[in-house]
Every structure is written in structure tokens, then in C-alpha cells.
Amino acid sequence: MGSKSHKQPDDGRVVVTRNRRATYDYEILDRIEVGIVLLGTEVKSLREGNVSIVDAYARVDGGELWLVGARIAPYVNASINNHDPDRRRKLLARANEIMRLGGKVAEKGLTLIPLSIYFRDGKAKIELALAKGKREHGRKEEVAERDRLRQLRSARRDRDADI
């Protein structure tokens, strides 16, 4: 479907884009799948993979959930009636989920970030994460732990090769 080829999950999703920085910058606490209200040219542009969610986040405003900062590039083959690429887009979730997420974001200082955009059964969906920002020392500790594990694996391989 899209111009970018990603390894597709087995649950019928066709992934358009992923926010790969999210797990580096944030600690993921909860995930939720929501729908998104799009215009026709936005859907066509999404299918081509022309979307960026790196700086995007979601917020609760007036009892509704909104995606802010996502950029869906204008559809190349559209007429003058193309969409605004940086407009905020309404997200579709149950009212009790919106209230629950809004409460957690307000009281605990958490944020809602999109992890991926995909199509399921022909409908565009977003995987949102309730996340907590990592501090600089948290990222440094994570990198140090990865390096330590990499060195352990390397030492094991070297030891096994000597036998």
C-alpha cells in the first residue's frame, strides 16, 4: 500500500509510520488504539507514507482528543482543494477513555504521544502511548546498560570461539 516497506504485524495492520524516537525519549506506561478523522486527500497521502509524527502529541481539549503537530504532506495529485498539512486532527475514542487519559495527563504530568499510524480494515488508526519523559541521566543509564550487555555478549562469543 504505502511507499515505505515495513515489516507488518500479523494482526492485519498495514503500518504507515512509526515514531522511533518515542521509546528513546519516553518511558511508555500505557497504550491505546484510537481512530482519526481525516479528509480524503489526507488518506491518500497517508497511503503513500507521506506523514511525520516525530514532534506530534495528543491532548484533551473540551472533552475531545486532538492530535497536534503531526504533518501529513499535501497530496500531490489533488486540486487546489488540498488539506492543511499541519492542522490538528480529531482522534476517536470512547468518552470514558478520553476522561481517564485526560485525568492522568493533568494530575501526573504525563503526555500522550503517537507511536505509530496504520490502517486496519481500511480505517486509519493511531497507537497512542501514555508516556513519561525520561531525564537525561535516565537515557545515559539506559545507554550504559545496553553497552554493558553488548560487551557481555561479545565476551561470551569470544569465550565460545576459543573452546
C-alpha positions in Angstrom: 0.0 0.0 0.0 2.4 2.7 1.2 5.6 3.5 -0.5 7.7 2.6 2.6 8.1 -1.0 3.3 7.9 -2.0 6.9 7.7 -5.4 8.5 3.9 -5.8 9.0 2.5 -7.3 12.2 0.3 -10.4 12.0 -2.8 -8.7 13.2 -3.9 -7.3 9.9 -2.3 -3.9 10.3 -0.6 -2.1 7.5 1.8 0.2 9.3 2.4 3.6 7.6 4.9 5.2 10.0 6.4 4.6 13.5 7.7 7.1 16.0 11.1 5.5 16.6 12.3 8.3 19.0 9.4 7.7 21.3 10.9 4.8 23.2 14.2 6.6 23.5 12.7 9.9 24.8 9.8 8.5 26.9 9.0 5.7 29.3 5.8 4.1 27.9 3.3 3.4 30.6 0.1 2.5 28.7 -1.0 2.1 25.0 -4.4 2.7 23.4 -5.6 2.4 19.8 -7.7 5.3 18.6 -9.3 6.3 15.3 -8.5 9.5 13.5 -10.8 11.9 11.5 -9.2 12.6 8.1 -10.0 14.3 4.9 -9.9 12.4 1.6 -6.6 13.9 0.4 -5.1 13.1 3.8 -6.0 9.4 3.5 -4.4 9.3 0.0 -1.3 11.0 1.3 -1.2 8.6 4.3 -1.4 5.6 2.0 1.7 6.9 0.2 3.5 7.2 3.5 3.8 11.0 3.5 3.4 11.6 7.2 5.6 12.6 10.1 4.7 12.1 13.8 8.1 12.8 15.3 7.0 16.1 17.1 3.4 15.1 17.5 1.4 14.7 20.7 -2.2 14.3 21.7 -4.2 16.4 24.2 -7.7 16.5 25.7 -9.4 19.8 24.9 -13.1 20.3 25.7 -13.8 16.6 26.3 -12.3 15.7 22.9 -9.0 14.1 22.0 -6.8 16.0 19.4 -3.6 15.1 17.6 -1.3 18.2 17.4 2.0 18.5 15.5 1.5 15.7 13.1 2.4 16.6 9.5 0.5 14.9 6.6 2.0 16.2 3.4 -0.3 17.6 0.8 -1.5 15.0 -1.8 0.4 15.6 -5.0 -2.4 14.8 -7.4 -5.0 16.9 -5.6 -6.6 20.0 -7.0 -6.5 23.4 -5.2 -8.8 21.9 -2.5 -5.9 20.2 -0.7 -5.7 19.9 3.1 -3.6 22.0 5.5 -0.6 19.7 6.3 -0.2 20.9 9.9 -3.8 21.1 11.1 -4.8 19.5 14.3 -6.9 16.3 13.8 -9.6 14.9 16.0 -9.0 11.4 17.5 -11.8 9.0 18.1 -12.0 7.2 21.4 -14.7 6.3 24.0 -15.6 9.1 26.3 -14.5 7.2 29.4 -11.1 6.6 27.8 -10.7 10.3 27.0 -11.6 11.3 30.5 -9.3 8.7 32.0 -6.4 9.8 29.8 -7.1 13.5 30.4 -7.1 12.9 34.1 -3.7 11.1 34.1 -2.1 13.7 31.9 -3.4 16.6 34.1 -2.6 15.1 37.5 0.7 13.2 36.9 2.4 15.3 34.3 2.3 12.6 31.7 1.9 13.1 28.0 0.2 11.4 25.1 2.4 10.6 22.2 1.7 8.7 18.9 3.7 5.6 18.5 2.5 4.6 15.0 -0.1 5.2 12.4 -1.5 2.3 10.5 -4.5 1.0 8.5 -6.7 -1.8 10.0 -9.6 -3.0 7.9 -9.2 0.1 5.7 -9.5 2.6 8.5 -6.6 4.8 9.7 -5.7 4.2 13.4 -3.1 5.6 15.7 -1.4 3.8 18.6 -1.2 6.4 21.4 1.0 6.0 24.4 0.6 7.4 27.8 4.2 8.3 28.5 6.6 9.9 31.0 9.6 11.8 29.7 13.0 10.4 30.5 15.5 12.6 32.2 19.0 13.0 30.7 20.5 10.7 33.3 17.8 8.1 32.6 18.9 8.0 29.0 22.6 7.8 29.9 21.9 4.9 32.3 19.9 3.1 29.5 22.8 3.5 27.0 25.3 2.3 29.6 23.2 -0.8 30.3 23.0 -1.6 26.6 26.7 -1.2 26.2 27.3 -3.5 29.2 25.0 -6.2 27.8 26.7 -5.9 24.4 30.1 -6.4 26.0 28.9 -9.4 27.9 27.5 -11.0 24.7 30.8 -10.2 22.9 32.8 -11.8 25.7 30.6 -14.9 25.6 31.1 -15.2 21.8 34.9 -14.8 22.2 34.9 -17.4 25.0 32.8 -19.9 23.0 35.0 -19.4 19.9 38.1 -20.3 21.9 36.7 -23.6 23.0 
